[in-house]
Amino acid sequence: MKKIPGGVTAPKGFLAGAAHCGLKKDGYDVGVILSKHPAQAAAMFTTNQIVAAPVVYSREAVKKGEIRAVVVNSGNANACTGKKGYEDARTLVAVTASSLGVSSDDVLVASTGRIGERLPVEKVASGIKGAVQSLGPEIQNGHAFAQAIMTTDTCTKEIAVMTRAGDQVITIGGVAKGAGMIAPNMATMLCFLTTDSSVPNKVLSRCLRDSVTRSFNRIGVDGHMSTNDMVVILANGAGGGPVIDDATMVLPAFRETLDYVTHHLAKEIVKDGEGATKLVMIEIGGAPTEAYALRVANAIGNSPLVKTAINGEDPNWGRIISAAGAAGIPLDEQRLKLYIGDVLVFEGGVSADFEREKLLEEMKKKEVCIRLHLGLGKSKTEFWTCDLSHEYVTINAKYHT
Amino acid sequence: MKKIPGGVTAPKGFLAGAAHCGLKKDGYDVGVILSKHPAQAAAMFTTNQIVAAPVVYSREAVKKGEIRAVVVNSGNANACTGKKGYEDARTLVAVTASSLGVSSDDVLVASTGRIGERLPVEKVASGIKGAVQSLGPEIQNGHAFAQAIMTTDTCTKEIAVMTRAGDQVITIGGVAKGAGMIAPNMATMLCFLTTDSSVPNKVLSRCLRDSVTRSFNRIGVDGHMSTNDMVVILANGAGGGPVIDDATMVLPAFRETLDYVTHHLAKEIVKDGEGATKLVMIEIGGAPTEAYALRVANAIGNSPLVKTAINGEDPNWGRIISAAGAAGIPLDEQRLKLYIGDVLVFEGGVSADFEREKLLEEMKKKEVCIRLHLGLGKSKTEFWTCDLSHEYVTINAKYHT
């Protein structure tokens, strides 16, 4: 498996484009991905009970299983906008379809940004036309799309990976956005994945679900689940290889490649978490089940006290232990073993005999690793989060106005 | 019912004292409450799985039902300290008992502060002796105790209330501490309540549980449950009235007075939440059950995105709706009605037609009121929290070192 340049346009037969229509002050705010050929499609959506109009639209539309294009706007989430918001989402789809010369059935729509305001549809329509005119297969086209879906993100999140499995080549490209409203449950951001392999949508759905469960569902910035989350994968078969289905030996390689892409993008989101200065990797081991481990990981990863301590490079391990204790499941203090980096800090119910200098070094790293062994079983999980900084408060105290 | 001056020493027969022994840089850090007569006692403790040594000790000791004294230190939580920590807690109890000339069985112990470090027992022992020497029944004695239990609190939290029920007088005094690690589950801080009414400990336990459920269990600062939480009530009968038990007409008045005290102290804790600039009252109505309402209230009250928006006086109601939607229970967007103060901001699935100026005024208030009606039933709940500020990050990024 090797990383190759580019993002969603790296696999064959995918074009991307972007334009600025004024939803954001500066930069691209409308993007389009087009597959030259009908692509098998699978998607996952937010599990928030309050669901944005584009999510309502796209989760129906994707059931057809074959898609040609995706249109996305940033700067306005088209959420909490009622029936009119739904009509607006349909209008975006219609404008995209007619600009591309495809059927409306072949287009998915996603939005991200401010909640509760109607989309300025005419503005976005002109943006869509601009984005369609700019469509191209180059790296910079994919990069323009990556910029178009950013909100409080400080950088684009893109990757493309190529694997050889026997004589078949698998190429998967991906792009994601997300910096705030990131919580571990379903997708929690926007992510678009492309591949020129030929994969039936039922297989694609299964691969996507498994991959998302261990990547985007294992990250958290602020524990606040969005109304607009969406992960879409398109497989257009333009690479020319045989169909990848349950019967093929190539499927594990496809899954592995997909996991690589989703893990990379998930970590990129956390690294760029609003105000983040550090990536925090939480590894819970010795749990009776993976769900048990995840519950402890969530309790630690979403504790503002743990996250501020990490921001201050403060080895306050008592907060980690007390967060674990409040996860709502039984733990045995005597069996817990807590490491920060390689330093054992807590064992047998008491502080371990560690070198404080070594621990401080661990806290100074850009990637802080917290490993907690529960001593109750053999299951484990990983969870990534970031620290909680002044910058997070600054960004979010004044986002709306 | 009227407020009277003082705190835990307001009811008859209670003495308080405090001393500085060096656990904190400045100010009192050891406090003692003594009842002149044996007092009926009830208590509630943290439900965190990781439990501090003083909690382990006191939750056994209180089962006896009759107590004379409470000793408390701040600056060190005596949590995650293993068997030696438990021995340290016992030593504090023994020193207190011998200084007071009472039995060790008659003393409860509580600690609050840093997690994971052994108590400097000799230091604390000398502090206890100083606190015992300073014992007195005056307002300033209770106030000194209130100072002795503070950690990141910026002010003391005390109240005393007197009620006349027929020809009986009920007096309840209370003191609490808590500013961080405040989450809605059990006590979430330290609180000591005194009354000179005569109330059997079984009745007292029931009254306390009901009162805590609707006061201290309805507040949150950072969603992080402490290892050291404890609420204790002592009833010494020094007021001279008849016994208050299930058969007496006075019990409802006693409950009402107790509720007044616990609600007051709970709100005081939130107002003084680490870095708090605003008190936020969340009222959830129209729920199928109270637990349902509480779940939604928790989701809103613990969302960093909601709390930073309130800090920025930003009427970002979309975050409130999306937090509610992520509470993990079914909601119907169409039936929701959201008010901020008196301003209806969301109804029928869309933004209401409100005056933005009026809404901005509500956001500028020191007490921001969020009312969400779910349209699904007749149950309701209240929950108090505070905003999330830069100051919270500053306080918590560097607490340990």
Interface residues (C-beta under 8 A of the other chain):
Chain A: N48 Q49 I50 V51 A77 A79 C80 T81 G82 K83 K84 G85 R114 I115 G116 E117 G180 M181 A183 N185 D222 G223 H224 M225 S226 T227 N302 S303 P304 L305 T308 A309 N311 G312 D314 P315 N316 W317 G318 R319 I321 S322 A323 A324 G325 A326 A327 I329 P330 L331 E333 F346 G348 G349 V350 S351 L388 S389 H390 Y392 V393 T394 I395 N396 A397 K398 Y399 H400 T401
Chain B: T47 N48 Q49 I50 V51 A77 A79 C80 T81 G82 K83 K84 G85 R114 I115 G116 E117 G180 M181 A183 N185 D222 G223 H224 M225 S226 T227 N302 S303 P304 L305 V306 T308 A309 N311 G312 D314 P315 N316 W317 G318 R319 I321 S322 A323 A324 G325 A326 A327 I329 P330 L331 E333 F346 G348 G349 V350 S351 L388 S389 H390 Y392 V393 T394 N396 A397 K398 Y399 H400 T401
